[in-house]
Amino acid sequence: ATPSQLTTLISSSLRPSSYLATSPAAARRVADACAELEATAPPPLWPRDLRRLDGSWRLIYSSALAGPQPPSPLDGLPAPPAA
């Protein structure tokens, strides 16, 4: 996958207004595409490539991003009584 294809894949694999994948399969597709891109990319040239990263960055962090799917808020609740 090219960087452009990877960007498109990531965009289509995320929930709207979120950084969470739409499904475990979507998360796996993104991870596989990233691994393929990293495996085929030339090694970085230092310090030239480091200068490309120079600038202002926004750090995005959430512990919910630690897994492929966030836990459902209802997972800890007991099952409803049988009717």
Jmol script that loads the backbone (N, CA, C; Angstrom):
load data "model"
ATOM      1  N   ALA A   1       0.845  -1.185   0.000  1.00  0.00           N
ATOM      2  CA  ALA A   1       0.000   0.000   0.000  1.00  0.00           C
ATOM      3  C   ALA A   1       0.881   1.235   0.000  1.00  0.00           C
ATOM      4  N   THR A   2       0.478   2.222  -0.732  1.00  0.00           N
ATOM      5  CA  THR A   2       1.193   3.501  -0.734  1.00  0.00           C
ATOM      6  C   THR A   2       0.732   4.314   0.475  1.00  0.00           C
ATOM      7  N   PRO A   3       1.472   5.357   0.835  1.00  0.00           N
ATOM      8  CA  PRO A   3       1.009   6.204   1.937  1.00  0.00           C
ATOM      9  C   PRO A   3      -0.398   6.762   1.685  1.00  0.00           C
ATOM     10  N   SER A   4      -0.692   7.116   0.443  1.00  0.00           N
ATOM     11  CA  SER A   4      -2.022   7.631   0.117  1.00  0.00           C
ATOM     12  C   SER A   4      -3.096   6.564   0.315  1.00  0.00           C
ATOM     13  N   GLN A   5      -2.814   5.343  -0.117  1.00  0.00           N
ATOM     14  CA  GLN A   5      -3.773   4.249   0.074  1.00  0.00           C
ATOM     15  C   GLN A   5      -3.954   3.948   1.562  1.00  0.00           C
ATOM     16  N   LEU A   6      -2.874   4.036   2.322  1.00  0.00           N
ATOM     17  CA  LEU A   6      -2.957   3.795   3.759  1.00  0.00           C
ATOM     18  C   LEU A   6      -3.825   4.863   4.426  1.00  0.00           C
ATOM     19  N   THR A   7      -3.650   6.108   4.035  1.00  0.00           N
ATOM     20  CA  THR A   7      -4.475   7.192   4.580  1.00  0.00           C
ATOM     21  C   THR A   7      -5.945   6.952   4.281  1.00  0.00           C
ATOM     22  N   THR A   8      -6.256   6.547   3.071  1.00  0.00           N
ATOM     23  CA  THR A   8      -7.642   6.264   2.692  1.00  0.00           C
ATOM     24  C   THR A   8      -8.183   5.090   3.499  1.00  0.00           C
ATOM     25  N   LEU A   9      -7.391   4.035   3.644  1.00  0.00           N
ATOM     26  CA  LEU A   9      -7.813   2.866   4.416  1.00  0.00           C
ATOM     27  C   LEU A   9      -8.092   3.248   5.869  1.00  0.00           C
ATOM     28  N   ILE A  10      -7.213   4.027   6.465  1.00  0.00           N
ATOM     29  CA  ILE A  10      -7.409   4.441   7.855  1.00  0.00           C
ATOM     30  C   ILE A  10      -8.675   5.278   7.977  1.00  0.00           C
ATOM     31  N   SER A  11      -8.851   6.236   7.084  1.00  0.00           N
ATOM     32  CA  SER A  11     -10.041   7.095   7.133  1.00  0.00           C
ATOM     33  C   SER A  11     -11.325   6.287   7.031  1.00  0.00           C
ATOM     34  N   SER A  12     -11.328   5.288   6.182  1.00  0.00           N
ATOM     35  CA  SER A  12     -12.545   4.497   5.995  1.00  0.00           C
ATOM     36  C   SER A  12     -12.733   3.453   7.092  1.00  0.00           C
ATOM     37  N   SER A  13     -11.718   3.236   7.908  1.00  0.00           N
ATOM     38  CA  SER A  13     -11.787   2.213   8.956  1.00  0.00           C
ATOM     39  C   SER A  13     -12.098   2.770  10.335  1.00  0.00           C
ATOM     40  N   LEU A  14     -12.211   4.094  10.445  1.00  0.00           N
ATOM     41  CA  LEU A  14     -12.467   4.713  11.742  1.00  0.00           C
ATOM     42  C   LEU A  14     -13.935   5.080  11.907  1.00  0.00           C
ATOM     43  N   ARG A  15     -14.379   5.033  13.139  1.00  0.00           N
ATOM     44  CA  ARG A  15     -15.732   5.489  13.452  1.00  0.00           C
ATOM     45  C   ARG A  15     -15.802   6.992  13.211  1.00  0.00           C
ATOM     46  N   PRO A  16     -16.962   7.517  12.845  1.00  0.00           N
ATOM     47  CA  PRO A  16     -17.085   8.969  12.630  1.00  0.00           C
ATOM     48  C   PRO A  16     -16.678   9.756  13.878  1.00  0.00           C
ATOM     49  N   SER A  17     -15.906  10.805  13.673  1.00  0.00           N
ATOM     50  CA  SER A  17     -15.444  11.690  14.760  1.00  0.00           C
ATOM     51  C   SER A  17     -14.736  10.917  15.873  1.00  0.00           C
ATOM     52  N   SER A  18     -13.969   9.905  15.495  1.00  0.00           N
ATOM     53  CA  SER A  18     -13.301   9.062  16.483  1.00  0.00           C
ATOM     54  C   SER A  18     -11.989   8.549  15.919  1.00  0.00           C
ATOM     55  N   TYR A  19     -11.130   8.091  16.819  1.00  0.00           N
ATOM     56  CA  TYR A  19      -9.896   7.433  16.408  1.00  0.00           C
ATOM     57  C   TYR A  19      -9.973   5.939  16.680  1.00  0.00           C
ATOM     58  N   LEU A  20     -11.175   5.412  16.848  1.00  0.00           N
ATOM     59  CA  LEU A  20     -11.379   3.993  17.093  1.00  0.00           C
ATOM     60  C   LEU A  20     -11.790   3.302  15.800  1.00  0.00           C
ATOM     61  N   ALA A  21     -11.295   2.095  15.599  1.00  0.00           N
ATOM     62  CA  ALA A  21     -11.634   1.326  14.396  1.00  0.00           C
ATOM     63  C   ALA A  21     -13.096   0.896  14.445  1.00  0.00           C
ATOM     64  N   THR A  22     -13.661   0.734  13.268  1.00  0.00           N
ATOM     65  CA  THR A  22     -15.065   0.338  13.179  1.00  0.00           C
ATOM     66  C   THR A  22     -15.277  -1.108  13.610  1.00  0.00           C
ATOM     67  N   SER A  23     -14.235  -1.931  13.537  1.00  0.00           N
ATOM     68  CA  SER A  23     -14.354  -3.340  13.918  1.00  0.00           C
ATOM     69  C   SER A  23     -12.955  -3.915  14.125  1.00  0.00           C
ATOM     70  N   PRO A  24     -12.862  -5.089  14.762  1.00  0.00           N
ATOM     71  CA  PRO A  24     -11.547  -5.732  14.872  1.00  0.00           C
ATOM     72  C   PRO A  24     -10.942  -6.036  13.498  1.00  0.00           C
ATOM     73  N   ALA A  25     -11.780  -6.394  12.533  1.00  0.00           N
ATOM     74  CA  ALA A  25     -11.268  -6.680  11.182  1.00  0.00           C
ATOM     75  C   ALA A  25     -10.686  -5.421  10.548  1.00  0.00           C
ATOM     76  N   ALA A  26     -11.335  -4.283  10.761  1.00  0.00           N
ATOM     77  CA  ALA A  26     -10.819  -3.021  10.223  1.00  0.00           C
ATOM     78  C   ALA A  26      -9.486  -2.673  10.872  1.00  0.00           C
ATOM     79  N   ALA A  27      -9.383  -2.884  12.173  1.00  0.00           N
ATOM     80  CA  ALA A  27      -8.124  -2.622  12.875  1.00  0.00           C
ATOM     81  C   ALA A  27      -7.012  -3.519  12.333  1.00  0.00           C
ATOM     82  N   ARG A  28      -7.322  -4.777  12.046  1.00  0.00           N
ATOM     83  CA  ARG A  28      -6.334  -5.715  11.507  1.00  0.00           C
ATOM     84  C   ARG A  28      -5.898  -5.289  10.105  1.00  0.00           C
ATOM     85  N   ARG A  29      -6.836  -4.837   9.270  1.00  0.00           N
ATOM     86  CA  ARG A  29      -6.487  -4.374   7.914  1.00  0.00           C
ATOM     87  C   ARG A  29      -5.526  -3.187   7.979  1.00  0.00           C
ATOM     88  N   VAL A  30      -5.787  -2.255   8.881  1.00  0.00           N
ATOM     89  CA  VAL A  30      -4.901  -1.089   9.027  1.00  0.00           C
ATOM     90  C   VAL A  30      -3.534  -1.533   9.533  1.00  0.00           C
ATOM     91  N   ALA A  31      -3.501  -2.403  10.531  1.00  0.00           N
ATOM     92  CA  ALA A  31      -2.226  -2.888  11.072  1.00  0.00           C
ATOM     93  C   ALA A  31      -1.426  -3.627  10.002  1.00  0.00           C
ATOM     94  N   ASP A  32      -2.097  -4.447   9.207  1.00  0.00           N
ATOM     95  CA  ASP A  32      -1.404  -5.187   8.138  1.00  0.00           C
ATOM     96  C   ASP A  32      -0.853  -4.235   7.081  1.00  0.00           C
ATOM     97  N   ALA A  33      -1.633  -3.214   6.714  1.00  0.00           N
ATOM     98  CA  ALA A  33      -1.174  -2.250   5.708  1.00  0.00           C
ATOM     99  C   ALA A  33       0.011  -1.451   6.242  1.00  0.00           C
ATOM    100  N   CYS A  34      -0.026  -1.081   7.517  1.00  0.00           N
ATOM    101  CA  CYS A  34       1.104  -0.358   8.118  1.00  0.00           C
ATOM    102  C   CYS A  34       2.359  -1.232   8.127  1.00  0.00           C
ATOM    103  N   ALA A  35       2.192  -2.487   8.503  1.00  0.00           N
ATOM    104  CA  ALA A  35       3.335  -3.404   8.531  1.00  0.00           C
ATOM    105  C   ALA A  35       3.939  -3.572   7.140  1.00  0.00           C
ATOM    106  N   GLU A  36       3.080  -3.683   6.133  1.00  0.00           N
ATOM    107  CA  GLU A  36       3.570  -3.813   4.753  1.00  0.00           C
ATOM    108  C   GLU A  36       4.327  -2.560   4.332  1.00  0.00           C
ATOM    109  N   LEU A  37       3.786  -1.385   4.644  1.00  0.00           N
ATOM    110  CA  LEU A  37       4.448  -0.130   4.288  1.00  0.00           C
ATOM    111  C   LEU A  37       5.790  -0.002   4.997  1.00  0.00           C
ATOM    112  N   GLU A  38       5.822  -0.334   6.283  1.00  0.00           N
ATOM    113  CA  GLU A  38       7.073  -0.252   7.041  1.00  0.00           C
ATOM    114  C   GLU A  38       8.115  -1.237   6.523  1.00  0.00           C
ATOM    115  N   ALA A  39       7.674  -2.419   6.111  1.00  0.00           N
ATOM    116  CA  ALA A  39       8.609  -3.438   5.622  1.00  0.00           C
ATOM    117  C   ALA A  39       9.223  -3.062   4.275  1.00  0.00           C
ATOM    118  N   THR A  40       8.494  -2.307   3.467  1.00  0.00           N
ATOM    119  CA  THR A  40       8.973  -1.983   2.124  1.00  0.00           C
ATOM    120  C   THR A  40       9.577  -0.587   2.022  1.00  0.00           C
ATOM    121  N   ALA A  41       9.437   0.215   3.070  1.00  0.00           N
ATOM    122  CA  ALA A  41       9.961   1.588   3.039  1.00  0.00           C
ATOM    123  C   ALA A  41      11.482   1.569   3.179  1.00  0.00           C
ATOM    124  N   PRO A  42      12.154   2.515   2.524  1.00  0.00           N
ATOM    125  CA  PRO A  42      13.608   2.591   2.707  1.00  0.00           C
ATOM    126  C   PRO A  42      13.911   3.056   4.133  1.00  0.00           C
ATOM    127  N   PRO A  43      15.087   2.691   4.636  1.00  0.00           N
ATOM    128  CA  PRO A  43      15.430   3.134   5.990  1.00  0.00           C
ATOM    129  C   PRO A  43      15.541   4.662   6.028  1.00  0.00           C
ATOM    130  N   PRO A  44      15.192   5.271   7.157  1.00  0.00           N
ATOM    131  CA  PRO A  44      15.285   6.732   7.247  1.00  0.00           C
ATOM    132  C   PRO A  44      16.735   7.194   7.195  1.00  0.00           C
ATOM    133  N   LEU A  45      16.911   8.374   6.672  1.00  0.00           N
ATOM    134  CA  LEU A  45      18.233   8.999   6.644  1.00  0.00           C
ATOM    135  C   LEU A  45      18.250  10.084   7.709  1.00  0.00           C
ATOM    136  N   TRP A  46      19.137   9.927   8.682  1.00  0.00           N
ATOM    137  CA  TRP A  46      19.211  10.885   9.781  1.00  0.00           C
ATOM    138  C   TRP A  46      20.362  11.833   9.540  1.00  0.00           C
ATOM    139  N   PRO A  47      20.252  13.102   9.815  1.00  0.00           N
ATOM    140  CA  PRO A  47      19.132  13.803  10.431  1.00  0.00           C
ATOM    141  C   PRO A  47      18.137  14.364   9.418  1.00  0.00           C
ATOM    142  N   ARG A  48      18.368  14.144   8.129  1.00  0.00           N
ATOM    143  CA  ARG A  48      17.494  14.741   7.114  1.00  0.00           C
ATOM    144  C   ARG A  48      16.025  14.417   7.354  1.00  0.00           C
ATOM    145  N   ASP A  49      15.683  13.149   7.562  1.00  0.00           N
ATOM    146  CA  ASP A  49      14.282  12.774   7.728  1.00  0.00           C
ATOM    147  C   ASP A  49      13.708  13.279   9.045  1.00  0.00           C
ATOM    148  N   LEU A  50      14.549  13.433  10.057  1.00  0.00           N
ATOM    149  CA  LEU A  50      14.082  13.970  11.327  1.00  0.00           C
ATOM    150  C   LEU A  50      13.622  15.414  11.156  1.00  0.00           C
ATOM    151  N   ARG A  51      14.283  16.150  10.289  1.00  0.00           N
ATOM    152  CA  ARG A  51      13.902  17.544  10.044  1.00  0.00           C
ATOM    153  C   ARG A  51      12.506  17.642   9.425  1.00  0.00           C
ATOM    154  N   ARG A  52      12.090  16.615   8.709  1.00  0.00           N
ATOM    155  CA  ARG A  52      10.747  16.623   8.118  1.00  0.00           C
ATOM    156  C   ARG A  52       9.659  16.586   9.185  1.00  0.00           C
ATOM    157  N   LEU A  53       9.987  16.093  10.360  1.00  0.00           N
ATOM    158  CA  LEU A  53       9.023  16.004  11.452  1.00  0.00           C
ATOM    159  C   LEU A  53       9.006  17.261  12.312  1.00  0.00           C
ATOM    160  N   ASP A  54       9.924  18.176  12.055  1.00  0.00           N
ATOM    161  CA  ASP A  54      10.014  19.384  12.851  1.00  0.00           C
ATOM    162  C   ASP A  54       8.742  20.207  12.698  1.00  0.00           C
ATOM    163  N   GLY A  55       8.208  20.687  13.797  1.00  0.00           N
ATOM    164  CA  GLY A  55       7.013  21.512  13.758  1.00  0.00           C
ATOM    165  C   GLY A  55       6.161  21.280  14.991  1.00  0.00           C
ATOM    166  N   SER A  56       4.936  21.703  14.916  1.00  0.00           N
ATOM    167  CA  SER A  56       3.994  21.547  16.028  1.00  0.00           C
ATOM    168  C   SER A  56       3.140  20.312  15.801  1.00  0.00           C
ATOM    169  N   TRP A  57       2.982  19.545  16.850  1.00  0.00           N
ATOM    170  CA  TRP A  57       2.200  18.314  16.779  1.00  0.00           C
ATOM    171  C   TRP A  57       1.141  18.331  17.864  1.00  0.00           C
ATOM    172  N   ARG A  58       0.025  17.693  17.606  1.00  0.00           N
ATOM    173  CA  ARG A  58      -1.025  17.537  18.606  1.00  0.00           C
ATOM    174  C   ARG A  58      -0.993  16.100  19.099  1.00  0.00           C
ATOM    175  N   LEU A  59      -0.787  15.928  20.381  1.00  0.00           N
ATOM    176  CA  LEU A  59      -0.743  14.596  20.974  1.00  0.00           C
ATOM    177  C   LEU A  59      -2.166  14.138  21.254  1.00  0.00           C
ATOM    178  N   ILE A  60      -2.511  12.973  20.757  1.00  0.00           N
ATOM    179  CA  ILE A  60      -3.823  12.394  20.993  1.00  0.00           C
ATOM    180  C   ILE A  60      -3.614  11.135  21.806  1.00  0.00           C
ATOM    181  N   TYR A  61      -4.240  11.101  22.978  1.00  0.00           N
ATOM    182  CA  TYR A  61      -4.082   9.950  23.847  1.00  0.00           C
ATOM    183  C   TYR A  61      -5.424   9.568  24.437  1.00  0.00           C
ATOM    184  N   SER A  62      -5.666   8.299  24.480  1.00  0.00           N
ATOM    185  CA  SER A  62      -6.826   7.760  25.187  1.00  0.00           C
ATOM    186  C   SER A  62      -6.506   6.321  25.542  1.00  0.00           C
ATOM    187  N   SER A  63      -6.778   5.946  26.771  1.00  0.00           N
ATOM    188  CA  SER A  63      -6.548   4.566  27.139  1.00  0.00           C
ATOM    189  C   SER A  63      -7.509   3.641  26.402  1.00  0.00           C
ATOM    190  N   ALA A  64      -8.608   4.188  25.872  1.00  0.00           N
ATOM    191  CA  ALA A  64      -9.547   3.378  25.103  1.00  0.00           C
ATOM    192  C   ALA A  64      -8.914   2.887  23.802  1.00  0.00           C
ATOM    193  N   LEU A  65      -7.852   3.542  23.366  1.00  0.00           N
ATOM    194  CA  LEU A  65      -7.198   3.147  22.117  1.00  0.00           C
ATOM    195  C   LEU A  65      -6.229   1.991  22.310  1.00  0.00           C
ATOM    196  N   ALA A  66      -6.102   1.493  23.522  1.00  0.00           N
ATOM    197  CA  ALA A  66      -5.141   0.429  23.799  1.00  0.00           C
ATOM    198  C   ALA A  66      -5.544  -0.898  23.172  1.00  0.00           C
ATOM    199  N   GLY A  67      -6.800  -1.103  22.911  1.00  0.00           N
ATOM    200  CA  GLY A  67      -7.259  -2.357  22.318  1.00  0.00           C
ATOM    201  C   GLY A  67      -7.925  -2.109  20.987  1.00  0.00           C
ATOM    202  N   PRO A  68      -8.165  -3.168  20.232  1.00  0.00           N
ATOM    203  CA  PRO A  68      -8.810  -2.997  18.934  1.00  0.00           C
ATOM    204  C   PRO A  68     -10.258  -2.529  19.054  1.00  0.00           C
ATOM    205  N   GLN A  69     -10.917  -2.870  20.141  1.00  0.00           N
ATOM    206  CA  GLN A  69     -12.295  -2.438  20.355  1.00  0.00           C
ATOM    207  C   GLN A  69     -12.434  -1.998  21.807  1.00  0.00           C
ATOM    208  N   PRO A  70     -13.073  -0.852  22.056  1.00  0.00           N
ATOM    209  CA  PRO A  70     -13.294  -0.468  23.450  1.00  0.00           C
ATOM    210  C   PRO A  70     -14.339  -1.380  24.075  1.00  0.00           C
ATOM    211  N   PRO A  71     -14.250  -1.588  25.381  1.00  0.00           N
ATOM    212  CA  PRO A  71     -15.260  -2.433  26.017  1.00  0.00           C
ATOM    213  C   PRO A  71     -16.614  -1.743  25.984  1.00  0.00           C
ATOM    214  N   SER A  72     -17.634  -2.511  25.879  1.00  0.00           N
ATOM    215  CA  SER A  72     -18.986  -1.965  25.915  1.00  0.00           C
ATOM    216  C   SER A  72     -19.280  -1.494  27.330  1.00  0.00           C
ATOM    217  N   PRO A  73     -19.933  -0.339  27.490  1.00  0.00           N
ATOM    218  CA  PRO A  73     -20.243   0.115  28.847  1.00  0.00           C
ATOM    219  C   PRO A  73     -21.220  -0.824  29.556  1.00  0.00           C
ATOM    220  N   LEU A  74     -21.868  -1.718  28.804  1.00  0.00           N
ATOM    221  CA  LEU A  74     -22.822  -2.626  29.406  1.00  0.00           C
ATOM    222  C   LEU A  74     -22.202  -3.976  29.774  1.00  0.00           C
ATOM    223  N   ASP A  75     -20.930  -4.188  29.461  1.00  0.00           N
ATOM    224  CA  ASP A  75     -20.292  -5.480  29.707  1.00  0.00           C
ATOM    225  C   ASP A  75     -20.318  -5.890  31.175  1.00  0.00           C
ATOM    226  N   GLY A  76     -20.239  -4.930  32.095  1.00  0.00           N
ATOM    227  CA  GLY A  76     -20.164  -5.252  33.506  1.00  0.00           C
ATOM    228  C   GLY A  76     -21.513  -5.445  34.176  1.00  0.00           C
ATOM    229  N   LEU A  77     -22.583  -5.207  33.448  1.00  0.00           N
ATOM    230  CA  LEU A  77     -23.913  -5.329  34.036  1.00  0.00           C
ATOM    231  C   LEU A  77     -24.389  -6.778  34.023  1.00  0.00           C
ATOM    232  N   PRO A  78     -25.164  -7.163  35.026  1.00  0.00           N
ATOM    233  CA  PRO A  78     -25.706  -8.533  35.011  1.00  0.00           C
ATOM    234  C   PRO A  78     -26.752  -8.683  33.913  1.00  0.00           C
ATOM    235  N   ALA A  79     -26.957  -9.912  33.489  1.00  0.00           N
ATOM    236  CA  ALA A  79     -27.952 -10.191  32.457  1.00  0.00           C
ATOM    237  C   ALA A  79     -29.345  -9.876  32.998  1.00  0.00           C
ATOM    238  N   PRO A  80     -30.259  -9.445  32.137  1.00  0.00           N
ATOM    239  CA  PRO A  80     -31.618  -9.167  32.623  1.00  0.00           C
ATOM    240  C   PRO A  80     -32.291 -10.449  33.068  1.00  0.00           C
ATOM    241  N   PRO A  81     -33.249 -10.347  33.973  1.00  0.00           N
ATOM    242  CA  PRO A  81     -33.935 -11.558  34.422  1.00  0.00           C
ATOM    243  C   PRO A  81     -34.739 -12.185  33.286  1.00  0.00           C
ATOM    244  N   ALA A  82     -34.830 -13.488  33.330  1.00  0.00           N
ATOM    245  CA  ALA A  82     -35.610 -14.189  32.303  1.00  0.00           C
ATOM    246  C   ALA A  82     -37.085 -13.846  32.449  1.00  0.00           C
ATOM    247  N   ALA A  83     -37.761 -13.691  31.331  1.00  0.00           N
ATOM    248  CA  ALA A  83     -39.190 -13.325  31.375  1.00  0.00           C
ATOM    249  C   ALA A  83     -40.064 -14.522  31.591  1.00  0.00           C
TER     250      ALA A  83
END
end "model"
wireframe off; spacefill off
backbone 0.3
color backbone group
